[in-house]
Amino acid sequence: MSSLKIARTKETYREKIKSKKAGTQTNIFKSINNFENFCMEKHGTANIIPQLKESDEETIYDVLQSWINWNSSRASSTIRIHFSNVKKYLHYMGIKLFKEDIDNELDFKAPVNEDLYGMSIQDIQIFFKELNYKYRTLFTCQLSSLMRIGEMVQIKKKHLILDNKNIIVKIPAYMAKFNKGRTTFFSKEASLMLRPLLKKLDDEDFIFATNPIVHYAEVVVQQQLRRALIKSNLDMKYESTGRFMINTHGFRAYGITKLSRHDPNFAKKIAGQKGYLLQYDRIDDKEKLELYEKFEQDLLIDKDVIDKAEIKKLKDENQDLRAMTKEEQRKAIFDIIKNLPKEEILKLTNRR
């Protein structure tokens, strides 16, 4: 009778987690490789697990603490993620770690809450001059759609609906963070920039990715952005982590911030965040697009496009004003003045 027992190795663990998303698998093995690099440097072998299995608990925790300290230059959140991934791997390999022992035996660097840099439209306009057309288009699309960079590098032409001035994006569940598909939109500005690139693509082609592996595709985009930031003298970094203050997540954050000022629930819905009102699940794409178009002006990037949109808005408001009765005009003007900053109201008063 053949034995059912299969020796557990790094490769069998790779098979075990194959059902997870490609990006998740990459991150798990990034943590395992980090641990193995430490083991090679400090103990002369990458695979220290056989020795750990023969060691007492005190030795195991001493090795893990040494590894945690070895990573001290990294962000505390990164160290925690690495530890969580390696802990599961060690459990699979026969080394069980328990929460109470972890809490008592291991010390992690306290998290540092930096004052996050708020990327401005002026910043974007400056470093966009150092990006080529493809990457300007990518980031314009990301900002206006509130998409994650991991989603941006996975979208294919077949995920787009091109019938309107605003391209509609159908993000499938497999590429979304919470395995929940959603609909979002590219601004008219982004859509206009993207259409020439789409002419060269087939339905199954990635729009922006240069590598089918998500992690590597993201790295290419990050490198392009960093080069542009360095050339623009906008390569500021956080002291605690050494990370760039302006990064690919900043475009999504900018879009969420702008849209949330108008409708926070709608912003959460199209950004794929949790906590939005369920009523937004019941409106169709046409209604969502109409709602998006109301706030679209705040998601524009190019200065000329912004100026034209502002002029159009003023003309539309002027036409609406002319169509009002005198009483309605007075009320509308009062409402506009009421929302002005105090210094602007004083200027108007002095002119009188």
Residue pairs with C-beta under 8 A, 6 or more apart in sequence:
6 12
8 92
8 93
8 94
10 32
10 47
13 89
13 92
13 93
14 25
14 29
16 92
17 24
17 25
17 28
18 25
20 28
21 174
22 213
22 214
22 215
23 150
23 214
23 215
26 213
26 214
26 215
27 81
27 85
27 215
28 85
28 88
28 89
30 82
31 81
31 82
31 83
31 84
31 85
31 86
31 89
32 85
32 86
32 89
34 71
34 82
34 86
35 67
35 82
35 86
35 89
36 46
36 47
37 46
38 66
38 67
38 70
38 71
39 45
39 46
39 47
39 48
39 67
40 46
41 70
42 66
42 70
43 51
43 63
45 51
48 63
49 90
49 93
49 94
49 95
52 59
52 60
52 63
52 90
52 95
53 93
53 94
53 95
55 63
57 101
60 95
60 97
61 101
61 105
61 106
64 83
64 105
64 106
65 105
65 106
65 107
68 79
68 83
68 106
68 107
68 108
68 109
71 78
71 79
71 82
72 79
72 109
73 242
74 82
74 241
75 112
75 240
75 241
75 243
76 108
76 109
76 110
76 111
76 112
77 111
79 108
79 109
80 108
83 106
83 108
87 97
87 102
90 96
90 97
91 97
112 240
112 241
114 238
114 239
114 240
114 241
116 245
117 236
117 245
117 246
117 250
118 257
119 246
119 250
119 251
119 253
119 254
121 301
121 306
123 234
123 246
124 139
124 143
124 254
124 301
125 301
125 302
125 303
126 232
126 234
127 225
127 228
127 229
127 231
127 232
127 234
127 246
128 136
128 139
128 228
128 301
129 232
130 227
130 228
130 229
130 231
130 232
131 139
131 224
131 225
131 228
132 224
133 193
134 197
134 208
135 221
135 224
135 225
135 228
136 193
137 190
137 193
137 194
137 197
138 152
138 208
138 221
139 225
139 248
139 251
140 187
140 189
140 190
140 193
140 301
141 147
141 152
141 186
141 190
141 193
141 194
142 149
142 152
142 248
142 251
142 252
142 255
143 190
143 251
143 252
143 254
143 255
143 299
143 301
144 185
144 186
144 187
144 189
144 190
144 255
144 296
144 299
144 300
145 169
145 184
145 185
145 186
145 190
145 255
145 270
146 184
146 252
146 255
146 256
146 259
146 267
146 270
146 271
146 272
147 155
147 169
147 171
147 184
147 252
147 271
147 272
148 177
148 249
148 252
148 272
149 218
149 221
149 222
149 248
149 249
149 252
150 175
150 214
150 218
151 171
151 175
151 176
151 272
152 208
152 221
153 206
153 208
153 209
153 214
153 217
153 218
153 221
154 175
154 206
154 209
154 214
154 217
155 169
155 171
155 175
155 206
155 207
155 208
156 203
156 204
156 205
156 206
156 207
157 198
157 201
157 202
157 203
157 204
157 205
157 207
158 203
158 204
159 169
159 170
159 171
159 172
160 167
160 168
160 169
160 170
160 198
160 207
161 167
161 168
161 169
161 170
161 285
162 195
162 198
164 289
165 188
165 191
166 185
166 186
166 187
166 188
166 191
166 289
166 292
166 293
166 296
167 185
167 186
167 190
167 191
167 194
167 195
168 183
168 184
168 185
168 285
168 289
169 183
169 184
169 185
169 186
170 181
170 183
171 181
171 182
171 183
171 184
171 272
172 181
173 179
173 180
173 181
176 182
176 272
177 272
178 272
178 274
180 272
182 269
182 270
182 272
183 270
183 285
183 288
184 270
184 271
184 272
185 270
185 288
185 289
185 292
186 194
187 296
187 299
187 300
188 296
189 300
189 301
189 302
189 305
194 207
197 207
198 207
201 207
206 212
206 217
208 217
208 221
209 217
210 217
210 220
211 217
211 220
218 248
221 248
222 247
222 248
225 246
225 247
225 248
226 235
226 244
229 235
229 244
229 246
234 246
235 244
236 244
236 245
236 246
237 243
237 244
237 245
238 245
252 271
255 267
255 271
255 299
256 267
256 271
256 273
258 295
258 298
258 299
259 266
259 267
259 270
259 271
259 295
259 298
259 299
260 267
260 268
261 298
262 294
262 295
262 298
263 291
263 295
265 276
265 277
265 280
266 276
266 280
266 288
266 291
266 292
267 273
268 274
268 275
268 276
269 276
269 280
269 281
270 288
270 292
280 288
283 291
297 306
297 309
297 310
297 313
300 306
300 309
321 329
321 332
324 332
337 345
337 348
340 348
